[in-house]
Amino acid sequence: MRLVLGWMLVVVTVACTAIGGEPGETGSSFADVYDAFAPLAVFHRSYADHLFYGTDLSIPHALGDACDETGYSLALLHLRLATQTGSAMVATMTGLARLRADLAAFCSNHSQLLTSIAETNDPDYAQLKDASDRGVFSDIYRMQGGLQTAFEVYLDGISEEYDVWRFAVAFSLRTLLASTVLEHIDPNLRAILYGAEEATRPPAFVPEKIAVAIEELLTYVGAPLEESDLEDVRFVAQFIYEYVVQSL
């Protein structure tokens, strides 16, 4: 989650032109796509680290399901965006259509290989070399760039500060809530919930009950989460998340 939230903090301040729709729900949908794509991204990163730094290779357990899960999440996001209007929507939809086509071709060519790799107890380096030669890792890298571009184009099209905040918070909290293992809360979440890196409190437009919940959630930043903390963390995060995806 650290890489996602860190990058989110960089791009969340660049919104400029008008776009209609539901930023909170769209931010949540983008988070679902990133979550579904994560096994492919982790696989790519792990193989690159192995080649360049000699680190042990990590093969995500869900690698074999990543094609189906990513395709489904992308389709739902595409449907959500199809009802929206705005100057950036054409570029966003075009980028997503290209990404879906690239993913379909990738999965048609490599899904059986990915499933085989995921089911292997120990990494088969000859098999991984074959995957590299067949373009698996370069294709993953290209699709990851396409997803990031679509995300940035959509975010650039949000004009209202409140909607930018809703999009960013929904994306970040959906990512947090989807984490099956939650050991800490990334410090970057503070700036996202506050709306700016230099801010010291939630934005003025946030209702008091949500501001109180934000402050409670942020008390868990900076230290490892204990098992006894998890229920409260998830409850408070869910409370804030439901506000940003449901409010108009």
C-alpha positions as CSV (number, residue, x, y, z in Angstrom):
1,M,0.0,0.0,0.0
2,R,3.0,2.4,0.6
3,L,3.8,2.8,-3.1
4,V,0.1,3.4,-4.1
5,L,-0.5,6.0,-1.4
6,G,2.8,7.7,-2.0
7,W,2.1,8.1,-5.7
8,M,-1.5,9.1,-4.9
9,L,-0.1,12.0,-2.7
10,V,1.9,13.3,-5.7
11,V,-0.9,13.4,-8.2
12,V,-3.9,14.3,-6.0
13,T,-3.1,18.1,-6.2
14,V,-3.1,18.4,-10.0
15,A,-6.9,18.4,-10.8
16,C,-7.8,21.2,-13.2
17,T,-10.6,20.9,-15.8
18,A,-14.3,20.0,-15.4
19,I,-15.7,16.5,-15.2
20,G,-19.0,15.2,-14.1
21,G,-19.9,12.0,-12.3
22,E,-19.2,10.4,-9.0
23,P,-15.6,10.8,-7.9
24,G,-15.9,8.8,-4.7
25,E,-17.3,5.7,-6.4
26,T,-14.9,6.1,-9.3
27,G,-12.0,6.3,-7.0
28,S,-13.2,3.1,-5.4
29,S,-13.5,1.4,-8.8
30,F,-9.9,2.5,-9.7
31,A,-8.7,1.0,-6.4
32,D,-10.4,-2.3,-7.3
33,V,-8.6,-2.4,-10.6
34,Y,-5.3,-1.7,-8.9
35,D,-6.0,-4.4,-6.4
36,A,-6.8,-6.9,-9.1
37,F,-3.7,-6.0,-11.1
38,A,-1.4,-6.1,-8.0
39,P,-0.3,-9.8,-8.4
40,L,1.0,-9.0,-11.9
41,A,2.7,-5.8,-10.7
42,V,4.3,-7.6,-7.8
43,F,5.4,-10.4,-10.0
44,H,7.1,-8.0,-12.4
45,R,8.8,-6.0,-9.6
46,S,10.0,-9.2,-7.9
47,Y,11.5,-10.6,-11.1
48,A,13.2,-7.3,-11.9
49,D,14.6,-7.1,-8.3
50,H,15.8,-10.7,-8.7
51,L,17.7,-9.9,-11.9
52,F,19.2,-6.6,-10.8
53,Y,19.8,-7.2,-7.1
54,G,19.8,-11.0,-6.7
55,T,16.9,-11.0,-4.3
56,D,14.6,-14.0,-3.8
57,L,11.8,-14.2,-6.2
58,S,8.3,-13.8,-4.8
59,I,5.4,-15.3,-6.8
60,P,2.0,-14.0,-5.6
61,H,-0.5,-16.8,-4.8
62,A,-3.2,-15.0,-6.8
63,L,-1.1,-14.6,-10.0
64,G,-3.1,-17.2,-11.8
65,D,-6.4,-15.3,-11.1
66,A,-5.0,-11.9,-12.0
67,C,-6.2,-12.0,-15.6
68,D,-9.8,-12.7,-14.8
69,E,-10.0,-10.4,-11.8
70,T,-8.4,-7.5,-13.6
71,G,-10.5,-7.9,-16.7
72,Y,-13.7,-8.0,-14.5
73,S,-12.7,-4.9,-12.5
74,L,-11.7,-3.0,-15.7
75,A,-15.1,-3.8,-17.2
76,L,-16.9,-2.5,-14.2
77,L,-14.8,0.7,-14.2
78,H,-15.5,1.2,-17.9
79,L,-19.2,0.9,-17.4
80,R,-19.1,3.4,-14.5
81,L,-17.2,5.9,-16.6
82,A,-19.5,5.4,-19.6
83,T,-22.3,7.4,-17.8
84,Q,-20.0,10.4,-17.1
85,T,-19.2,13.5,-19.1
86,G,-16.4,16.0,-19.2
87,S,-13.5,17.2,-21.2
88,A,-11.2,14.5,-19.9
89,M,-13.6,11.6,-20.3
90,V,-12.8,10.8,-24.0
91,A,-9.2,10.4,-23.2
92,T,-9.9,8.4,-20.1
93,M,-12.3,6.0,-22.0
94,T,-9.9,5.7,-24.9
95,G,-7.1,4.8,-22.6
96,L,-9.2,2.2,-20.7
97,A,-10.4,0.7,-24.0
98,R,-6.8,0.3,-25.1
99,L,-5.8,-1.2,-21.7
100,R,-8.7,-3.7,-21.9
101,A,-7.6,-4.8,-25.4
102,D,-4.0,-5.1,-24.2
103,L,-5.1,-7.2,-21.2
104,A,-7.3,-9.4,-23.4
105,A,-4.4,-10.2,-25.7
106,F,-2.0,-10.7,-22.8
107,C,-4.3,-13.1,-21.0
108,S,-5.0,-15.0,-24.2
109,N,-1.3,-15.5,-24.8
110,H,-0.1,-16.0,-21.2
111,S,-2.8,-17.0,-18.7
112,Q,-2.0,-20.7,-18.8
113,L,1.7,-19.9,-18.3
114,L,0.9,-17.6,-15.3
115,T,-1.3,-20.3,-13.7
116,S,1.5,-22.8,-14.1
117,I,4.0,-20.4,-12.5
118,A,1.7,-19.7,-9.6
119,E,1.1,-23.4,-8.9
120,T,4.9,-24.2,-8.7
121,N,6.1,-24.6,-5.2
122,D,9.6,-23.4,-6.0
123,P,10.4,-20.9,-8.8
124,D,11.4,-22.5,-12.1
125,Y,13.9,-20.1,-13.5
126,A,14.0,-21.7,-16.9
127,Q,10.2,-21.2,-17.1
128,L,10.6,-17.6,-15.9
129,K,13.3,-16.9,-18.5
130,D,10.9,-18.3,-21.2
131,A,8.2,-16.0,-19.9
132,S,10.6,-13.0,-20.1
133,D,11.6,-14.0,-23.7
134,R,7.9,-14.2,-24.6
135,G,7.3,-10.6,-23.4
136,V,5.4,-11.3,-20.3
137,F,7.2,-8.8,-18.1
138,S,7.4,-6.1,-20.8
139,D,3.7,-6.5,-21.4
140,I,2.9,-6.2,-17.6
141,Y,5.1,-3.0,-17.5
142,R,3.2,-1.5,-20.4
143,M,-0.2,-2.3,-19.0
144,Q,0.8,-0.8,-15.6
145,G,1.8,2.4,-17.4
146,G,-1.5,2.5,-19.2
147,L,-3.5,2.1,-16.0
148,Q,-1.5,4.9,-14.4
149,T,-2.1,7.2,-17.4
150,A,-5.9,6.5,-17.3
151,F,-5.9,7.2,-13.6
152,E,-4.0,10.5,-14.0
153,V,-6.2,11.7,-16.9
154,Y,-9.3,11.1,-14.9
155,L,-7.9,12.9,-11.9
156,D,-6.7,15.8,-14.0
157,G,-10.3,16.3,-15.1
158,I,-11.8,16.9,-11.6
159,S,-12.3,20.6,-10.9
160,E,-13.8,20.8,-7.4
161,E,-11.5,20.5,-4.4
162,Y,-14.2,18.5,-2.6
163,D,-14.4,16.0,-5.4
164,V,-10.6,15.6,-5.7
165,W,-10.6,14.8,-2.0
166,R,-13.4,12.3,-2.3
167,F,-11.7,10.5,-5.2
168,A,-8.4,10.3,-3.3
169,V,-9.9,9.2,0.0
170,A,-12.1,6.6,-1.6
171,F,-9.2,5.2,-3.6
172,S,-6.9,5.1,-0.5
173,L,-9.4,3.6,1.9
174,R,-10.7,1.1,-0.5
175,T,-7.1,0.0,-0.9
176,L,-6.7,-0.2,2.9
177,L,-9.9,-2.1,3.4
178,A,-9.0,-4.6,0.7
179,S,-5.8,-5.5,2.4
180,T,-5.9,-9.0,3.8
181,V,-2.9,-8.4,6.0
182,L,-2.9,-5.0,7.7
183,E,0.2,-4.4,9.8
184,H,0.5,-0.6,9.7
185,I,-1.2,2.5,8.2
186,D,1.0,4.3,5.7
187,P,2.0,7.8,6.9
188,N,1.0,9.2,3.5
189,L,-2.6,8.6,4.4
190,R,-2.5,11.6,6.7
191,A,-1.9,14.1,3.8
192,I,-4.6,12.4,1.7
193,L,-7.2,12.6,4.5
194,Y,-6.2,16.1,5.3
195,G,-6.3,17.1,1.6
196,A,-2.8,18.4,1.4
197,E,0.7,17.5,2.6
198,E,1.1,20.7,4.6
199,A,-2.4,20.6,6.2
200,T,-2.8,19.9,9.9
201,R,-6.5,19.1,10.1
202,P,-9.3,17.7,7.8
203,P,-10.6,20.1,5.2
204,A,-13.2,22.6,6.3
205,F,-15.9,21.1,4.0
206,V,-15.7,17.8,5.9
207,P,-18.6,17.2,8.4
208,E,-17.6,17.2,12.0
209,K,-18.4,13.5,12.5
210,I,-16.2,12.6,9.6
211,A,-13.4,14.9,10.8
212,V,-13.5,13.2,14.2
213,A,-13.3,9.8,12.5
214,I,-10.4,10.9,10.4
215,E,-8.5,12.0,13.5
216,E,-9.3,8.7,15.2
217,L,-8.0,6.7,12.3
218,L,-4.8,8.7,12.1
219,T,-4.0,7.9,15.8
220,Y,-2.9,4.5,14.4
221,V,-0.4,6.0,12.0
222,G,3.3,5.5,12.9
223,A,3.3,2.3,14.9
224,P,2.7,-1.4,14.1
225,L,-1.0,-2.4,14.4
226,E,-1.8,-4.8,17.1
227,E,-4.4,-7.5,16.5
228,S,-6.7,-5.7,19.0
229,D,-6.5,-2.6,16.8
230,L,-7.7,-4.1,13.6
231,E,-11.4,-4.1,14.2
232,D,-11.5,-0.4,15.2
233,V,-9.2,0.6,12.3
234,R,-11.4,-1.2,9.7
235,F,-14.6,0.1,11.3
236,V,-13.5,3.7,11.3
237,A,-12.0,3.4,7.8
238,Q,-15.3,1.9,6.5
239,F,-17.3,4.7,8.1
240,I,-15.2,7.4,6.3
241,Y,-15.2,5.4,3.1
242,E,-19.0,5.1,3.0
243,Y,-19.3,8.8,3.4
244,V,-17.0,9.7,0.5
245,V,-18.6,7.2,-1.9
246,Q,-22.2,8.1,-1.0
247,S,-22.1,11.9,-0.5
248,L,-23.0,14.2,-3.3
